Amino acid sequence: MGPSREGPEGAAQAAIHQVNRAMSDKRQLQAEPDTDEAARRLNAVAAEMHFGPETPLALDSGVSLAPFTIAYQTYGTLNAAKSNVVLVCHALTLDQYVASRNPITGKPGGWWPAMVGPGLPLDTDRYFIICPNVIGGCMGTTGPKDIDPKTGKPYGLSFPVITIGDMVRAQAMLLDRLGIADIFCVVGGSMGGMQVLQWAAAYPERVFSAIPLATAARHSAQNIAFHEVGRQAIMADPDWRAGNYLAEGTTPSKGLAVARMAAHITYLSEAALHRKFGRNLQDREKITYGFDADFQIESYLRHQGLTFVDRFDANSYLYITRAMDYFDLAADYGGVLANAFKGTKTRFCVVSFTSDWLFPTSESRQTVHALNAAAANVSFIEIATDKGHDAFLLDEPEMFATLGGFIGSAARRRGLVK
């Protein structure tokens, strides 16, 4: 994004206009029955990388995982120097389909349509986007629902416990296999932001720029508590069968739906809930004096729970929430977060949102203070919004302008653009 003669405000408005125009073009493509043209413009490719017994993934728990597979999506074109790579790290219940149709839900455009595409901040005409499904996931990457080669049955709870560090280590192995030595930018929100911070700490020489959004360098007691409620809901479902539900032909749908309902509340804000639903009744004029979904918010949460069980594995939910709970970056560096970034040359842009009570701005500030203590190159912005934690996934023009400017500046320093 080039300089504006109108100053910062004019540049921001220009960036917002560019994103709006690109989003309009993208929506027009997605509205067409045939989405081949949309995929062509994105140069979207679905792929899997298999690692055999001779290439195990060393886990933080002390055990090794082998063989294993990483499923991933790419968008755009890798340049000759392999210097235009953007790694997108997904959040807890998302997947590799960051900008293309999800094969299970059929939803076009992916989960970050305002960020990834031609003319958008992560411009597929300029950058090569890679989004892998995390280890422990359920969209093609090896996780608890996959077959354990030792038994010929689904892993279930015999799958080893994983960490954010394990997810990033697997991603590094994927990039090694692809012959990609370093990353122009690594970006992600929530659990994806944890992966961004882990990448910057574990592989500083491989990360030119990093964008952690709506995240923290460690999981709080409150967030661990919410996750435990969700896990207990799953494990209390009789159809969970001690994690062996796939082998026994059942699915703990009710427990997983409740887990999703509880978690989804934390992704929103009170203001957003009031604006969307208030105390409005659902398809009725009076309360029923019963336990049906009298209120719109009840119906909405039930819908979120029911649709979630069609696309996510219950045991994966247990494993991935546990990985987030274990995340404490400072603990790996003598209890001092600044030590995680000592000597780093990575350029950082840290973003938080005023109404995010799941990962409040105070936690982003702790990361920024640690980066400042390490003399890192860091920018920080708190964006005013009432959309809650999910704001990083939604239409936030100030975020688009900020990230477009940061990425454009980093691209010029990298020599990707003039």
JOVEN-V303735 format. One record per residue. N is the residue number from 1. SS is DSSP state (2 for helix, 1 for strand, 0 for the rest). PSI is psi in whole degrees, -180 to 180 (none if undefined). Layout:
n->N ss->SS psi->PSI
n->N ss->SS psi->PSI
//
This chain:
n->1 ss->0 psi->116
n->2 ss->0 psi->168
n->3 ss->0 psi->154
n->4 ss->0 psi->137
n->5 ss->0 psi->-15
n->6 ss->0 psi->3
n->7 ss->2 psi->-174
n->8 ss->2 psi->-41
n->9 ss->2 psi->-40
n->10 ss->2 psi->-39
n->11 ss->2 psi->-41
n->12 ss->2 psi->-44
n->13 ss->2 psi->-38
n->14 ss->2 psi->-41
n->15 ss->2 psi->-43
n->16 ss->2 psi->-43
n->17 ss->2 psi->-41
n->18 ss->2 psi->-44
n->19 ss->2 psi->-43
n->20 ss->2 psi->-41
n->21 ss->2 psi->-44
n->22 ss->2 psi->-40
n->23 ss->2 psi->-38
n->24 ss->2 psi->-44
n->25 ss->2 psi->-41
n->26 ss->2 psi->-41
n->27 ss->2 psi->-37
n->28 ss->2 psi->-40
n->29 ss->2 psi->-42
n->30 ss->2 psi->-23
n->31 ss->2 psi->-18
n->32 ss->0 psi->143
n->33 ss->0 psi->-39
n->34 ss->0 psi->114
n->35 ss->0 psi->10
n->36 ss->2 psi->-38
n->37 ss->2 psi->-39
n->38 ss->2 psi->-45
n->39 ss->2 psi->-37
n->40 ss->2 psi->-43
n->41 ss->2 psi->-34
n->42 ss->2 psi->-13
n->43 ss->0 psi->50
n->44 ss->0 psi->132
n->45 ss->1 psi->127
n->46 ss->1 psi->136
n->47 ss->1 psi->164
n->48 ss->1 psi->145
n->49 ss->1 psi->124
n->50 ss->1 psi->134
n->51 ss->1 psi->121
n->52 ss->0 psi->-177
n->53 ss->0 psi->-25
n->54 ss->0 psi->-7
n->55 ss->0 psi->71
n->56 ss->0 psi->156
n->57 ss->1 psi->115
n->58 ss->1 psi->119
n->59 ss->0 psi->156
n->60 ss->0 psi->-23
n->61 ss->0 psi->-10
n->62 ss->0 psi->-5
n->63 ss->0 psi->170
n->64 ss->1 psi->147
n->65 ss->1 psi->121
n->66 ss->0 psi->143
n->67 ss->0 psi->168
n->68 ss->1 psi->162
n->69 ss->1 psi->142
n->70 ss->1 psi->122
n->71 ss->1 psi->139
n->72 ss->1 psi->161
n->73 ss->1 psi->145
n->74 ss->1 psi->153
n->75 ss->1 psi->144
n->76 ss->0 psi->-166
n->77 ss->0 psi->131
n->78 ss->0 psi->127
n->79 ss->0 psi->171
n->80 ss->0 psi->-35
n->81 ss->0 psi->-5
n->82 ss->0 psi->39
n->83 ss->0 psi->3
n->84 ss->0 psi->30
n->85 ss->1 psi->129
n->86 ss->1 psi->121
n->87 ss->1 psi->119
n->88 ss->1 psi->123
n->89 ss->1 psi->127
n->90 ss->0 psi->161
n->91 ss->0 psi->-179
n->92 ss->0 psi->-58
n->93 ss->0 psi->14
n->94 ss->0 psi->-164
n->95 ss->0 psi->-167
n->96 ss->0 psi->-9
n->97 ss->0 psi->64
n->98 ss->0 psi->-30
n->99 ss->0 psi->14
n->100 ss->0 psi->168
n->101 ss->0 psi->130
n->102 ss->0 psi->124
n->103 ss->0 psi->-19
n->104 ss->0 psi->-49
n->105 ss->0 psi->-23
n->106 ss->0 psi->2
n->107 ss->0 psi->124
n->108 ss->0 psi->158
n->109 ss->0 psi->-10
n->110 ss->0 psi->-172
n->111 ss->0 psi->-4
n->112 ss->0 psi->56
n->113 ss->0 psi->-22
n->114 ss->0 psi->-7
n->115 ss->0 psi->-32
n->116 ss->1 psi->120
n->117 ss->0 psi->172
n->118 ss->0 psi->127
n->119 ss->0 psi->-4
n->120 ss->0 psi->170
n->121 ss->0 psi->-43
n->122 ss->1 psi->82
n->123 ss->0 psi->113
n->124 ss->0 psi->-9
n->125 ss->0 psi->-11
n->126 ss->0 psi->-36
n->127 ss->0 psi->157
n->128 ss->1 psi->108
n->129 ss->1 psi->131
n->130 ss->1 psi->128
n->131 ss->1 psi->105
n->132 ss->1 psi->148
n->133 ss->0 psi->136
n->134 ss->0 psi->155
n->135 ss->0 psi->136
n->136 ss->0 psi->-4
n->137 ss->0 psi->-171
n->138 ss->0 psi->26
n->139 ss->0 psi->42
n->140 ss->0 psi->-28
n->141 ss->0 psi->145
n->142 ss->0 psi->130
n->143 ss->0 psi->-172
n->144 ss->0 psi->-18
n->145 ss->0 psi->-9
n->146 ss->0 psi->167
n->147 ss->1 psi->128
n->148 ss->1 psi->117
n->149 ss->0 psi->-19
n->150 ss->0 psi->-28
n->151 ss->0 psi->-20
n->152 ss->0 psi->10
n->153 ss->1 psi->164
n->154 ss->1 psi->143
n->155 ss->0 psi->-47
n->156 ss->2 psi->-137
n->157 ss->2 psi->-1
n->158 ss->2 psi->-9
n->159 ss->0 psi->137
n->160 ss->0 psi->147
n->161 ss->0 psi->138
n->162 ss->0 psi->166
n->163 ss->0 psi->171
n->164 ss->2 psi->-38
n->165 ss->2 psi->-39
n->166 ss->2 psi->-41
n->167 ss->2 psi->-46
n->168 ss->2 psi->-39
n->169 ss->2 psi->-39
n->170 ss->2 psi->-40
n->171 ss->2 psi->-39
n->172 ss->2 psi->-39
n->173 ss->2 psi->-38
n->174 ss->2 psi->-47
n->175 ss->2 psi->-39
n->176 ss->2 psi->-45
n->177 ss->2 psi->-31
n->178 ss->0 psi->-3
n->179 ss->0 psi->25
n->180 ss->0 psi->112
n->181 ss->0 psi->-39
n->182 ss->0 psi->173
n->183 ss->1 psi->131
n->184 ss->1 psi->-45
n->185 ss->1 psi->138
n->186 ss->1 psi->130
n->187 ss->1 psi->144
n->188 ss->1 psi->158
n->189 ss->1 psi->153
n->190 ss->0 psi->-121
n->191 ss->2 psi->-31
n->192 ss->2 psi->-36
n->193 ss->2 psi->-34
n->194 ss->2 psi->-42
n->195 ss->2 psi->-37
n->196 ss->2 psi->-48
n->197 ss->2 psi->-39
n->198 ss->2 psi->-42
n->199 ss->2 psi->-47
n->200 ss->2 psi->-33
n->201 ss->2 psi->-42
n->202 ss->2 psi->-31
n->203 ss->0 psi->57
n->204 ss->2 psi->-31
n->205 ss->2 psi->-11
n->206 ss->2 psi->-5
n->207 ss->1 psi->111
n->208 ss->1 psi->-42
n->209 ss->1 psi->154
n->210 ss->1 psi->137
n->211 ss->1 psi->93
n->212 ss->1 psi->123
n->213 ss->1 psi->134
n->214 ss->0 psi->56
n->215 ss->0 psi->-172
n->216 ss->0 psi->162
n->217 ss->0 psi->-5
n->218 ss->1 psi->154
n->219 ss->0 psi->134
n->220 ss->0 psi->163
n->221 ss->2 psi->-39
n->222 ss->2 psi->-44
n->223 ss->2 psi->-37
n->224 ss->2 psi->-40
n->225 ss->2 psi->-45
n->226 ss->2 psi->-42
n->227 ss->2 psi->-39
n->228 ss->2 psi->-37
n->229 ss->2 psi->-45
n->230 ss->2 psi->-43
n->231 ss->2 psi->-41
n->232 ss->2 psi->-34
n->233 ss->2 psi->-42
n->234 ss->2 psi->-48
n->235 ss->2 psi->-20
n->236 ss->2 psi->-13
n->237 ss->0 psi->123
n->238 ss->2 psi->-27
n->239 ss->2 psi->-1
n->240 ss->2 psi->-34
n->241 ss->2 psi->46
n->242 ss->2 psi->33
n->243 ss->2 psi->-3
n->244 ss->0 psi->24
n->245 ss->0 psi->-34
n->246 ss->0 psi->-44
n->247 ss->0 psi->-28
n->248 ss->0 psi->5
n->249 ss->0 psi->27
n->250 ss->0 psi->173
n->251 ss->0 psi->128
n->252 ss->0 psi->61
n->253 ss->2 psi->-41
n->254 ss->2 psi->-44
n->255 ss->2 psi->-42
n->256 ss->2 psi->-38
n->257 ss->2 psi->-42
n->258 ss->2 psi->-41
n->259 ss->2 psi->-43
n->260 ss->2 psi->-41
n->261 ss->2 psi->-46
n->262 ss->2 psi->-43
n->263 ss->2 psi->-39
n->264 ss->2 psi->-32
n->265 ss->2 psi->-38
n->266 ss->2 psi->-17
n->267 ss->2 psi->-13
n->268 ss->0 psi->-179
n->269 ss->0 psi->163
n->270 ss->2 psi->-40
n->271 ss->2 psi->-41
n->272 ss->2 psi->-41
n->273 ss->2 psi->-42
n->274 ss->2 psi->-42
n->275 ss->2 psi->-42
n->276 ss->2 psi->-40
n->277 ss->0 psi->-37
n->278 ss->0 psi->-136
n->279 ss->0 psi->28
n->280 ss->0 psi->140
n->281 ss->1 psi->155
n->282 ss->0 psi->107
n->283 ss->0 psi->39
n->284 ss->0 psi->160
n->285 ss->0 psi->-20
n->286 ss->0 psi->157
n->287 ss->0 psi->154
n->288 ss->0 psi->-6
n->289 ss->0 psi->42
n->290 ss->0 psi->-162
n->291 ss->0 psi->24
n->292 ss->0 psi->176
n->293 ss->0 psi->83
n->294 ss->0 psi->-39
n->295 ss->1 psi->150
n->296 ss->2 psi->-38
n->297 ss->2 psi->-36
n->298 ss->2 psi->-45
n->299 ss->2 psi->-41
n->300 ss->2 psi->-48
n->301 ss->2 psi->-40
n->302 ss->2 psi->-39
n->303 ss->2 psi->-43
n->304 ss->2 psi->-42
n->305 ss->2 psi->-45
n->306 ss->2 psi->-41
n->307 ss->2 psi->-28
n->308 ss->2 psi->-40
n->309 ss->0 psi->-18
n->310 ss->0 psi->-16
n->311 ss->0 psi->-2
n->312 ss->0 psi->147
n->313 ss->0 psi->136
n->314 ss->2 psi->-45
n->315 ss->2 psi->-35
n->316 ss->2 psi->-38
n->317 ss->2 psi->-42
n->318 ss->2 psi->-48
n->319 ss->2 psi->-42
n->320 ss->2 psi->-37
n->321 ss->2 psi->-36
n->322 ss->2 psi->-38
n->323 ss->2 psi->-41
n->324 ss->2 psi->-42
n->325 ss->2 psi->-38
n->326 ss->2 psi->-13
n->327 ss->0 psi->120
n->328 ss->1 psi->89
n->329 ss->2 psi->-39
n->330 ss->2 psi->-33
n->331 ss->2 psi->-28
n->332 ss->2 psi->-4
n->333 ss->2 psi->50
n->334 ss->0 psi->19
n->335 ss->0 psi->4
n->336 ss->0 psi->112
n->337 ss->2 psi->-36
n->338 ss->2 psi->-30
n->339 ss->2 psi->-25
n->340 ss->2 psi->-23
n->341 ss->2 psi->15
n->342 ss->0 psi->126
n->343 ss->0 psi->9
n->344 ss->0 psi->143
n->345 ss->0 psi->0
n->346 ss->0 psi->142
n->347 ss->1 psi->129
n->348 ss->1 psi->145
n->349 ss->1 psi->108
n->350 ss->1 psi->131
n->351 ss->1 psi->132
n->352 ss->1 psi->172
n->353 ss->1 psi->138
n->354 ss->0 psi->-33
n->355 ss->0 psi->10
n->356 ss->0 psi->103
n->357 ss->0 psi->-7
n->358 ss->0 psi->-46
n->359 ss->0 psi->79
n->360 ss->0 psi->163
n->361 ss->2 psi->-31
n->362 ss->2 psi->-33
n->363 ss->2 psi->-35
n->364 ss->2 psi->-38
n->365 ss->2 psi->-36
n->366 ss->2 psi->-41
n->367 ss->2 psi->-44
n->368 ss->2 psi->-43
n->369 ss->2 psi->-40
n->370 ss->2 psi->-41
n->371 ss->2 psi->-41
n->372 ss->2 psi->-41
n->373 ss->2 psi->-29
n->374 ss->0 psi->7
n->375 ss->0 psi->37
n->376 ss->0 psi->160
n->377 ss->1 psi->105
n->378 ss->1 psi->136
n->379 ss->1 psi->149
n->380 ss->1 psi->138
n->381 ss->1 psi->136
n->382 ss->1 psi->120
n->383 ss->1 psi->127
n->384 ss->0 psi->121
n->385 ss->0 psi->154
n->386 ss->0 psi->17
n->387 ss->0 psi->-2
n->388 ss->0 psi->-160
n->389 ss->2 psi->-37
n->390 ss->2 psi->1
n->391 ss->2 psi->-31
n->392 ss->2 psi->-16
n->393 ss->2 psi->-6
n->394 ss->0 psi->-174
n->395 ss->0 psi->95
n->396 ss->0 psi->91
n->397 ss->2 psi->-37
n->398 ss->2 psi->-36
n->399 ss->2 psi->-45
n->400 ss->2 psi->-44
n->401 ss->2 psi->-42
n->402 ss->2 psi->-49
n->403 ss->2 psi->-37
n->404 ss->2 psi->-43
n->405 ss->2 psi->-43
n->406 ss->2 psi->-47
n->407 ss->2 psi->-40
n->408 ss->2 psi->-42
n->409 ss->2 psi->-44
n->410 ss->2 psi->-37
n->411 ss->2 psi->-37
n->412 ss->2 psi->-41
n->413 ss->2 psi->-32
n->414 ss->2 psi->-18
n->415 ss->0 psi->18
n->416 ss->0 psi->-29
n->417 ss->0 psi->160
n->418 ss->0 psi->none
//
